[in-house]
Amino acid sequence: MTLVDLFCGGGGFSLGAHRAGFDVAAAFDIDGTLTSSFTRNFPKTKLFLRDVSKLDGKTIHSLAGRPIKGVFGGPPCQGFSDIGRRDVSDPRRQLLGHFFRIVRELRPTFFAMENVRGLAYSDARGVLEEALKEVSDRYAIFGPVILDAADYGAATRRRRLFVVGIHKDDGDCLTNDDVAAFEKPASSVRSAIADLDDPAPLGHDAFGFDRWKIAKKGRPFGYAQLLRAPDSVFTSHRIMRHKSDVAERFATVEPGTTDKVGRHYRLKWDGQCPTLRAGTGADKGSRQAVRPLHPSDPRVITVREAARLQGFPDEHLFHPTVWHSFRMIGNSVSPIMAEAVLGAIRNRLAMGHQPSSTKEQQ
């Protein structure tokens, strides 16, 4: 099935789609910085830097170049985030409606939308319900439902809202059991990043990425083994060199507690990472999000450690600049979560319509 990714960003949702067995024909986003490595990560997907609010179904179909069977994406969430201002006048809130408008115009077999859990709060729920009116007559709607990436094997706690629709002509509504079939125990911080300690430096490539090679001996944890590149080479692991007084302060922070000055949470080797935040772009003040502290070193985590915790493989590229890379990761759908949701959709579509008697037996 050929899919389209709206608001693609750094490609976490697209990565999950590929892992679930889908083909992503085209991806759309307005931000050239956050999509700067998209075509290197997904060379077979056409990337278009476009304002989604100004796109229509006919244009998207033409640009994709083939029939579109699925639409997925995470409209900008800043206007709904429970840690942000939740500004009702934020124009980005309107992009949610454009996502569903495009679904209505394209009439794909299914859609999957991801957003922050704040979209389900009383002051925003009406926005979602109004947007869903665009598609509710044609699609069997599952959600909104809050899912946590850690419940599907990730090494981070990341609770996000999902809404899935399957065209009533093509299959039955997704169920909780369909998604629960992909549940697995959460991975630990140790299983995600322990093998990244003391890598061999390889310099920089032509694009400005710092390169490293895993030097730690022994078999990695299963989680890390799935994310390692075949040659054990990875990028974006520059260690932050803090001032001596800051490093000394970080050294006193116990795992599982928060630095009282900078509000940095110290990771626990056998726990999960809290939700990684994105920070803001230049248009909103260029504020960096607070990064977690390494479980044992007196420093914040690196980009690659954050990527591992989120579920990105070592071959996935971000941006040569640390700030932009963390924005990419913090804004992304966890690829592990995306694979679970889209895999559940794929299985449901493979089942097609079921007679009522079959449903009752299940």
Secondary structure, 3 states (H helix, E strand, C coil): CEEEEECCCCCHHHHHHHHCCCEEEEEEECCCCCCCCHHHHCCCCEEEECCHHHCCHHHHHHHHCCCCCEEEECCCCCCCCCCCCCCCCCHHHHHHHHHHHHHHHHCCCEEEEEEEHHHHCHHHHHHHHHHHCCCCCCEEEEEEEEEEHHHECCCECCEEEEEEEEECCCCCCCCHHHHHCCCECCCCHHHHHHHHCCCEEEEECCCCCEEEECCCCCCCCHHHHHHCCCCCEEECCCCCCCCHHHHHHHHCCCCCCECCCCCCEECCCCCCECCCCCCCCHHHCCCCCCCCECCCCCCECCHHHHHHHHCCCCCCCCCCCHHHHHHHHHHCCCHHHHHHHHHHHHHHHHHCCCCHHHHHHC
